[in-house]
């Protein structure tokens, strides 16, 4: 096992840990807003770390570039999608505690 493979395993472990902790937070948190907040580490940290680990293990070439592009796209689009979902929930009238409120006019 060379150094590059060791770094890839460390990145893979960290990315998997971020995904598992986000999944456990989804089960533990009570409201939709807090669950939405718990998804941020999965999309902005977990998946990009896993993609970086796979790209590092693949070496140079087209496969590594594709994996890095997927990781960067996920890191950028995940928080944007979370903001859009949160704003839509607020516009539709869902209260932060899980109940319904009057939608703003």
N, C-alpha and C positions, 0 to 999 in steps of 0.2 A: 504494500500500500504506500503510495507516494504522498507527498504533501498536498498536492492538488485534490486528491481523493479525500484526504482527511478534512480539508476545508469544506469540500462539498458535503460531506457527512454532517459536519457541524452546522452548516447553513440549513440543511434538510431537517435536522433535529429542531433547530430554532423555529423554522417555519411551521413545522408540524405542531410544535408546542403552542404557537400563537393560534393556530386553527382550533386545536382542542380546547384551549382556554376560552376562546370565543364561543365555541359550541356549548361549553358548560355554563357560560354566562347567560346564553339564551335560555337555558333551562331554569336558571335561578332567578333571573330578573322578572319583576311582576308586570311592568307596563310595556306598551308598544314602543314608546319613546326610549326607554332604557334598553330594550332589546335592540333597537335600531342603533343605539350608541355602542352596544357590545359588538356589533358587526364590523366596526371600523378597523380594529386590529387584524381581522381576518383578510379584509380586502386590501388594506394598505401596507401590511407587514407580512402576513403569513404566505399568501400566494406569491408575492414578489421574491421572498426569500427562497421558496421552493423552486421557482423558475431560475433564480440565480444559481442555486445548487446544481440543478440539472444542466444548465448551460456550462457551468464550470467543469462538470464531469464529462460533458460531451466533447469538450475541447473547442478548437476553433472551427469555423465553418458555418454553413447555412443553418444547421440545426440550432446552434448556440444563438445565432442572431434572432431566429424565430422565437426561441424561449425568452430571450431578453426583451423582445418587443411585447410578448404576451404579459410578462411581469410588469413592464412599464405601463402598459395600457390598463392593467388591473389596478395598479397603484394610483393612477390618475382618475380613472373612472369610478372607482369604488366610493370615495368620499362624495363625489358629485352626485351619484345616484342616491346616496343616503340623504343628502340635502334635499333633493327633489322629492323623495318619499316623505321626509319630515314636513316639508312645506305643503305637500298635498294633504297629509293627515291634518295639519292645522287648518287648511282651507276648507276641508270637508267637515270640520267641527269636532274632531276627536280630541278630547281633553288629555293632558299629560297623565292623568291617573287612570286612563282607560275608559272613562265614561264619555258621554257625548255632550257637547255644548252647542250653542247656536253658532252656525257658520257666519263669518263676518260678511257684511253686506257691502 
